[in-house]
Amino acid sequence: MIPLMLVFRSSVMESFLVPTGSMEPTLRIGDRILAWKSAYGLRYPFTRIPVGDIDTPERGDIVVFILPGTRDAGDWTDKVDFAPVFPSADYVKRVVAVPGDKVAVKDGRVVVNGKSVGGRDLGPYRYVDHECDPMQTRRRSEKVGSRDYVVLQASDEGKRRADWGPKTVPKNRVFVLGDNRDRSKDSRSFGFVPIHLIKAKAVRIGVSMPLCTTGDALPELRWKRIGSAIE
């Protein structure tokens, strides 16, 4: 039974904890997400060796990947890494642009192939970050491909990140962003992500529980989030 469970975790489905607010409001701090590891192609168990071709994620997909530049990322020019899977720096972000797309971030809004994907302002949003500090932001709608979702932007324009791009996404790479646009380490910081570093596609929230509490209170499950689909 245990070997079968390990194979399932290695090749089919794995859970990941969301420890920071870089994907708020889509993924909240303390969410335990379920990620489909064969979403973009099968790999041999306990390795990153693909069985056949690896598919490119679609715009709007939320993916789990190995942070480029870390030890476990290896040499990912355009080659497949045959090293076994070891514990690594796993990040979760949204794919905003795919190979061949020309992408930029201007005044906090994403521009893909010359078209802004940003929508209307949806009002204020408050959350508690991973250091248990209250944060005040604003929500804004966004649409990439067929995906409609909500992103956050700093209320104070002076705290918003600098413009980025435009740049064209290279072959076998994707451009990823955190939905919490001004508090996310993403492709604006570490560059395009090789598709071979993508481990899985986030599909559902398993368990959700705040990591910060007030006083001696115990954290309470966010019941409405349990089992919900990730969009």
C-alpha positions as CSV (number, residue, x, y, z in Angstrom):
1,M,0.0,0.0,0.0
2,I,2.7,2.5,0.9
3,P,4.7,2.0,-2.4
4,L,1.4,2.6,-4.3
5,M,0.8,5.8,-2.3
6,L,4.3,7.0,-3.0
7,V,3.9,6.4,-6.7
8,F,0.6,8.2,-6.7
9,R,2.1,11.2,-5.0
10,S,5.1,11.2,-7.4
11,S,3.2,10.8,-10.6
12,V,-0.5,11.7,-10.2
13,M,-1.5,14.0,-7.4
14,E,0.4,15.9,-4.6
15,S,-0.6,18.5,-2.0
16,F,1.3,21.7,-1.4
17,L,0.9,24.3,1.4
18,V,0.5,27.9,0.4
19,P,2.7,29.8,3.0
20,T,2.5,33.4,1.7
21,G,0.0,35.8,0.3
22,S,1.5,36.1,-3.2
23,M,-1.5,34.4,-4.7
24,E,-4.2,36.2,-2.7
25,P,-7.2,36.3,-3.1
26,T,-7.3,33.2,-5.3
27,L,-5.1,31.1,-2.9
28,R,-5.1,32.2,0.7
29,I,-2.3,31.7,3.2
30,G,-2.8,28.3,4.8
31,D,-4.5,26.7,1.9
32,R,-3.4,23.1,1.2
33,I,-3.8,22.7,-2.5
34,L,-4.1,19.6,-4.6
35,A,-2.1,19.6,-7.7
36,W,-2.4,17.3,-10.7
37,K,1.1,16.1,-11.6
38,S,0.2,14.5,-15.0
39,A,-1.7,17.5,-16.3
40,Y,1.0,18.4,-18.9
41,G,2.4,14.9,-19.5
42,L,3.4,11.8,-17.7
43,R,6.8,11.4,-16.0
44,Y,8.5,8.2,-14.7
45,P,7.9,7.8,-11.0
46,F,10.3,9.5,-8.6
47,T,12.1,11.4,-11.5
48,R,11.5,14.4,-13.8
49,I,12.0,12.2,-16.9
50,P,9.0,12.7,-19.2
51,V,7.2,9.9,-20.9
52,G,6.8,11.5,-24.3
53,D,6.3,15.2,-24.8
54,I,5.6,17.8,-22.1
55,D,2.6,20.0,-23.0
56,T,2.6,23.8,-22.5
57,P,0.2,25.1,-19.8
58,E,-2.7,27.3,-21.0
59,R,-2.9,31.0,-20.2
60,G,-4.6,31.3,-16.8
61,D,-3.4,28.0,-15.4
62,I,-2.1,28.0,-11.8
63,V,1.0,25.8,-11.7
64,V,3.5,24.5,-9.2
65,F,7.1,24.7,-10.3
66,I,10.7,24.5,-9.2
67,L,12.1,27.9,-8.7
68,P,14.6,28.6,-11.6
69,G,18.2,29.1,-10.4
70,T,17.9,26.8,-7.4
71,R,20.1,23.6,-6.9
72,D,17.2,21.3,-7.9
73,A,16.4,23.2,-11.0
74,G,19.6,21.9,-12.6
75,D,20.7,23.0,-16.1
76,W,17.5,23.9,-17.8
77,T,18.6,25.5,-21.0
78,D,16.5,23.4,-23.4
79,K,17.3,20.0,-22.1
80,V,15.5,17.5,-19.9
81,D,17.0,17.0,-16.5
82,F,17.5,13.3,-15.7
83,A,18.2,13.9,-12.0
84,P,15.9,12.3,-9.4
85,V,13.4,14.5,-7.7
86,F,14.7,16.0,-4.4
87,P,13.1,18.5,-2.0
88,S,13.2,21.9,-3.7
89,A,11.9,25.4,-3.7
90,D,8.3,24.9,-5.0
91,Y,6.5,28.0,-6.1
92,V,2.9,28.4,-7.2
93,K,1.9,31.2,-9.7
94,R,-0.4,31.8,-12.6
95,V,0.6,31.4,-16.2
96,V,-0.1,34.7,-18.0
97,A,1.8,34.3,-21.2
98,V,3.1,31.3,-23.3
99,P,5.8,30.9,-25.9
100,G,5.6,33.5,-28.6
101,D,3.5,36.0,-26.6
102,K,4.8,39.5,-26.1
103,V,4.1,40.5,-22.5
104,A,4.5,43.6,-20.4
105,V,3.3,44.9,-17.1
106,K,2.4,48.7,-17.3
107,D,0.9,50.7,-14.4
108,G,0.1,47.4,-12.7
109,R,-1.8,46.0,-15.6
110,V,-0.7,43.1,-17.8
111,V,-0.5,43.6,-21.5
112,V,-0.4,40.4,-23.7
113,N,0.3,40.8,-27.4
114,G,-0.6,44.5,-27.2
115,K,-3.9,44.0,-25.4
116,S,-4.5,44.8,-21.7
117,V,-6.1,41.9,-19.8
118,G,-7.0,44.0,-16.8
119,G,-10.7,44.8,-16.0
120,R,-12.6,47.0,-13.6
121,D,-11.8,47.9,-10.0
122,L,-13.7,45.7,-7.5
123,G,-13.1,47.7,-4.3
124,P,-10.9,47.2,-1.2
125,Y,-9.6,43.9,0.1
126,R,-8.0,43.1,3.4
127,Y,-6.0,40.1,4.5
128,V,-3.4,39.1,7.1
129,D,0.0,38.3,5.6
130,H,2.4,35.5,6.5
131,E,4.0,37.7,9.2
132,C,0.6,38.2,10.7
133,D,0.5,41.9,9.6
134,P,-2.8,43.3,8.3
135,M,-2.7,44.3,4.6
136,Q,-4.9,46.8,2.8
137,T,-5.2,46.4,-1.0
138,R,-7.7,46.7,-3.9
139,R,-9.2,44.0,-6.0
140,R,-9.4,44.1,-9.8
141,S,-10.8,41.7,-12.3
142,E,-8.6,40.2,-15.0
143,K,-9.1,37.8,-17.9
144,V,-6.4,35.7,-19.6
145,G,-7.5,33.4,-22.3
146,S,-10.8,32.0,-21.1
147,R,-10.0,32.5,-17.4
148,D,-11.7,35.2,-15.4
149,Y,-10.2,35.8,-11.9
150,V,-9.4,38.5,-9.4
151,V,-6.0,40.1,-8.7
152,L,-4.8,42.5,-6.0
153,Q,-3.0,45.8,-6.4
154,A,-1.5,48.0,-3.7
155,S,-3.9,50.8,-2.7
156,D,-1.0,53.3,-2.5
157,E,0.4,53.9,-6.0
158,G,3.8,54.6,-4.5
159,K,4.0,51.0,-3.3
160,R,3.3,49.4,-6.7
161,R,6.0,47.6,-8.6
162,A,7.8,49.2,-11.4
163,D,6.8,48.5,-15.0
164,W,8.2,45.4,-16.7
165,G,8.8,44.6,-20.4
166,P,7.7,44.2,-23.1
167,K,9.5,40.9,-23.7
168,T,8.7,37.9,-25.9
169,V,8.3,34.6,-24.1
170,P,10.9,32.2,-25.5
171,K,10.4,28.7,-26.7
172,N,9.7,26.1,-24.0
173,R,9.1,28.9,-21.4
174,V,6.1,30.5,-19.7
175,F,5.7,33.9,-18.0
176,V,4.1,33.6,-14.5
177,L,2.8,36.2,-12.0
178,G,1.3,36.1,-8.5
179,D,-2.3,37.3,-8.3
180,N,-1.2,39.6,-5.5
181,R,0.7,41.7,-8.0
182,D,2.7,44.0,-5.8
183,R,3.7,41.4,-3.2
184,S,4.9,38.5,-5.4
185,K,8.2,37.1,-6.5
186,D,7.6,35.9,-10.0
187,S,8.8,36.1,-13.6
188,R,9.5,39.8,-13.1
189,S,12.1,38.7,-10.6
190,F,13.5,35.3,-11.7
191,G,12.6,35.3,-15.4
192,F,10.7,33.0,-17.6
193,V,10.0,29.5,-16.3
194,P,11.1,26.4,-18.4
195,I,8.1,24.1,-18.9
196,H,10.2,21.2,-17.7
197,L,10.4,22.8,-14.3
198,I,6.6,22.7,-13.9
199,K,5.6,20.0,-11.5
200,A,1.9,20.1,-11.5
201,K,-1.3,22.1,-12.2
202,A,-3.2,23.3,-9.1
203,V,-6.8,22.0,-9.3
204,R,-8.5,22.0,-5.9
205,I,-8.2,23.2,-2.3
206,G,-7.9,20.3,0.1
207,V,-7.8,21.9,3.5
208,S,-7.7,25.6,4.4
209,M,-6.7,27.0,7.8
210,P,-5.2,30.4,8.7
211,L,-1.5,30.3,9.8
212,C,-2.0,33.4,12.0
213,T,-4.4,33.7,14.9
214,T,-5.1,36.3,17.6
215,G,-4.2,35.6,21.2
216,D,-4.5,32.0,22.3
217,A,-7.2,31.2,19.8
218,L,-6.8,28.0,17.8
219,P,-7.1,28.3,14.0
220,E,-10.4,27.4,12.5
221,L,-11.0,25.6,9.3
222,R,-12.3,27.7,6.3
223,W,-15.0,25.2,5.6
224,K,-16.3,26.9,2.5
225,R,-12.9,26.6,0.8
226,I,-12.5,22.9,1.4
227,G,-12.8,21.0,-1.9
228,S,-13.4,24.1,-4.0
229,A,-12.0,24.2,-7.5
230,I,-9.1,26.6,-8.2
231,E,-9.7,29.0,-11.1
